[in-house]
Amino acid sequence: KSLGPFLVPPCPAGAEQRGRPQRGRGRPARRPLTMFRWLGGDQRRTKDSKAFVDVTEGLQRVYREKLLPVETEHDFHHFYSPALTDADFSARPMVLLIGQYSAGKSTFIRHLLGRDYPGLRIGPEPTTDKFVAVVNGTSDQIIPGNALVVDKSMPFTQLSHFGNAFLSRFECARLSSPCLEGVTLIDTPGVLAGEKQRIKRGYEFETIVRWFADRVDMILMLFDVAKLDISDEFRRVILAVKGNDHKIHIILNKADRCTTPQLMRVYGAMMWNLGKVIDTPEVSRVYIGSFWDEPLVNDDMRRLFESEENDLYTALAQLPRSAAVRKLNDLIKRARLAKVHAYLIDHLKKKMPSLMGKEKVKKELIANLTEVYKEIAKEKGVALGDFPDPTMMREKLLPLDFKSFKKIDKRKMDELEHMLSVEVPKLLQMIPMESESMDLAELSQVGAQASPFAVMKVGGNTETTVYQNQWLLAPNVEEYRADFMACWPNAQGRVTGQKAKSKLIESKLPSNVLHKIWTLADIDKDGLLTLYEFSLAMHFIKMRLDGHDLPAALPQNMLVPEDED
């Protein structure tokens, strides 16, 4: 009988076995598993959809899973820099200090910490002969370089590639300091000048500086007002940090030893010398002052020194909050470089002949490397500015066999592109909220509570805003009564706008500022000024001439007193 379209008669015994497709015949036996795999989600889809716990964990994961495979595939670390570790992303922000000997690098660190770090020795001669990582610890301790590079919790493990010659000149100084809870300081040997440049250090000084420059959050380049010449070694060091120009902050130290005219000439000479080495149209930020705890020799420029010191200390204190942005920016820059490097390696491999003439083609490709860059940029749609320095690449490519290069793995390149287009924007959205929850680096030179001598320049605060609250008080009308009567008030005791304007413009403030002052002072908005309103206007004029910003609205305590007629 017919059982209808929704019922199927049972199969005879053994028919199910006879009708089952055998492996290798007809439909695959394991096809039904596809549905269960889709329902459960395959491993890759689950991994890609996993949310980031925080920015640091996200940076570690996207680098390890998406960028590192591309770097390893195309020998990125041989051409540029070693692989990053988890500690590179989780470490405290670092500040690298470089400069000629006796420029005040170690003294500046002592000034920030308020004490000597273990092993510190200060003198006019080249005293710091090592790279010293000054980090936070529970007690004073010196860790030699060979022991330090095996500590995976520190971001220095990759320095082991430079060998014992360098590690014997590298150490870590631990001490307890509130400042070091927010940042890590890297003290360096003084750059040599004159005959001292002939001394061999035993390791590649510029290469080590470049390694640190690629990983730190800020580079402080110190100059002594009495030693502005740039030696050959200093020139090489400045060129070594090229590509990290946004991290460089220049300090013109010991400026109190100069009078005002001398300081102007010293500043001009320093910028002229730097202009011959740093070939960028942007002018690097220069902080002028004397960054130590000794009395000022010439305090004519005290106001300038205070402003410059506040700017520098604020930048240092803000590093913990800006470190995540810097690390993400460096990761993006590294990913773009790895992408064009993979395209370059793949292109060079494809251009090599299969049998004869390999060496000839190799030499032609190396000689015309800039044209190769342009060809790849046009073909792949990448920016020409992402490609590495051709001179450096020629040196690295010359001893290599192009036939041993690996072809591009499309799946890995797609994952790298997915990282740049999807996962990096997600991390970028997490940074503002995470940064707000982080504490500032605690510096004794400047704090959250402003004083007449130092102020944290955040939220629009400046040296003058320290006194702003002293101006936001009701004015003394008797102080301005004579000026008010000179404007000939009417019978109701009010001055018209035309008469008040002739008095207010004597301040020489712009009309837009005077308009804002009038809006604040004219409380009842009748276009006339009472004695109290006139006093408010004159009070705000004095406030603005003293360098303070006007309030957005009139404070409650400055409204019309109850006894105002």
Salt bridges, closest charged atoms under 4 A:
ASP48 OD1 - LYS66 NZ 3.73
GLU57 OE2 - ARG61 NE 3.32
GLU71 OE1 - HIS77 NE2 2.76
GLU71 OE2 - ARG334 NE 2.66
GLU73 OE1 - LYS412 NZ 2.79
ASP86 OD1 - ARG64 NH1 3.02
ASP116 OD1 - ARG110 NE 2.39
GLU125 OE2 - ARG121 NH1 3.36
ASP129 OD2 - ARG169 NH1 2.79
ASP140 OD2 - ARG115 NH2 2.68
GLU171 OE1 - LYS130 NZ 3.29
GLU195 OE1 - ARG198 NE 2.61
GLU206 OE2 - ARG236 NE 2.99
ASP217 OD2 - ARG326 NE 2.87
ASP224 OD2 - LYS254 NZ 3.20
GLU233 OE2 - ARG201 NE 3.07
ASP279 OD1 - LYS242 NZ 3.93
ASP293 OD1 - HIS111 ND1 2.72
GLU308 OE1 - ARG285 NH1 3.35
ASP311 OD2 - ARG285 NH2 2.74
ASP311 OD1 - LYS457 NZ 2.80
ASP330 OD2 - LYS247 NZ 3.40
ASP330 OD2 - ARG326 NH1 2.73
ASP346 OD2 - LYS350 NZ 3.15
GLU371 OE2 - LYS374 NZ 3.79
GLU375 OE1 - HIS347 NE2 3.87
GLU375 OE2 - LYS351 NZ 3.74
ASP386 OD2 - ARG336 NH2 2.77
ASP414 OD2 - LYS410 NZ 2.99
GLU415 OE2 - ARG44 NE 3.93
GLU415 OE2 - ARG411 NH1 3.16
GLU417 OE1 - LYS339 NZ 3.26
GLU423 OE2 - LYS66 NZ 3.17
GLU463 OE2 - LYS457 NZ 2.95
GLU478 OE2 - ARG481 NH2 2.88
GLU479 OE2 - LYS542 NZ 2.83
ASP483 OD1 - LYS503 NZ 3.64
GLU506 OE1 - LYS503 NZ 3.34
ASP524 OD2 - ARG494 NH1 3.13
ASP526 OD2 - ARG494 NH1 2.97
ASP546 OD2 - HIS548 NE2 2.95
